[in-house]
Amino acid sequence: MTIAEIRGIAQSHGIKANNLFKTELIRNIQIKERNFDCYARSYDGVCDQSGCCWREDCFEAARIGRKI
């Protein structure tokens, strides 16, 4: 998913996306959707949220351990 698409989702939830990193945006979206704000926190590659749309990107972000 592109950052533009993520910003669009954020805006649809009333989140101001201007100065936030991708990680912060996704976590704010997760909170607004009443989900765990766990994006990029699966450092051991384990996650029980199998239906999460961020799942694959989350594992990669957690693995490299940076704000993207």
C-alpha positions as CSV (number, residue, x, y, z in Angstrom):
1,M,0.0,0.0,0.0
2,T,1.4,3.4,-0.9
3,I,1.8,6.2,1.6
4,A,-0.8,8.2,-0.4
5,E,-3.3,5.4,0.1
6,I,-2.5,5.2,3.8
7,R,-3.0,9.0,4.1
8,G,-6.3,8.6,2.4
9,I,-7.4,6.0,4.9
10,A,-6.2,8.2,7.7
11,Q,-8.1,11.2,6.4
12,S,-11.3,9.1,6.1
13,H,-10.9,8.5,9.9
14,G,-10.4,12.1,10.6
15,I,-6.6,11.7,11.3
16,K,-4.4,14.6,10.2
17,A,-1.7,12.8,8.3
18,N,0.7,15.6,7.4
19,N,3.7,15.2,9.6
20,L,3.4,11.6,10.7
21,F,5.6,8.6,9.7
22,K,4.0,5.7,8.1
23,T,4.2,3.7,11.3
24,E,2.5,6.4,13.3
25,L,-0.2,6.8,10.7
26,I,-1.0,3.1,10.6
27,R,-1.1,2.8,14.4
28,N,-3.5,5.8,14.5
29,I,-5.7,4.1,11.9
30,Q,-5.6,0.8,13.9
31,I,-6.8,2.7,17.0
32,K,-9.6,4.5,15.1
33,E,-10.7,1.1,13.8
34,R,-10.7,-0.3,17.4
35,N,-7.9,-2.7,16.7
36,F,-4.6,-3.1,18.5
37,D,-2.0,-0.4,17.6
38,C,0.6,-3.1,17.0
39,Y,2.0,-2.2,13.6
40,A,5.7,-3.0,13.3
41,R,5.8,-4.4,16.8
42,S,6.0,-8.1,15.9
43,Y,9.7,-8.3,16.5
44,D,9.7,-12.1,16.8
45,G,7.6,-12.6,13.6
46,V,4.5,-13.9,15.6
47,C,1.1,-12.3,15.3
48,D,-2.4,-13.6,15.9
49,Q,-4.1,-11.0,13.8
50,S,-4.3,-13.1,10.7
51,G,-6.9,-10.8,9.0
52,C,-5.0,-7.6,9.3
53,C,-4.5,-5.8,6.1
54,W,-1.1,-4.5,7.3
55,R,0.3,-7.9,8.2
56,E,3.0,-8.5,5.6
57,D,4.2,-4.9,5.6
58,C,4.2,-5.0,9.4
59,F,6.5,-8.0,9.6
60,E,9.0,-6.3,7.3
61,A,8.8,-3.0,9.2
62,A,9.3,-4.8,12.5
63,R,12.2,-6.8,11.0
64,I,14.1,-3.8,9.9
65,G,13.2,-1.9,13.0
66,R,12.9,1.6,11.6
67,K,10.2,4.3,11.1
68,I,9.1,4.2,7.5
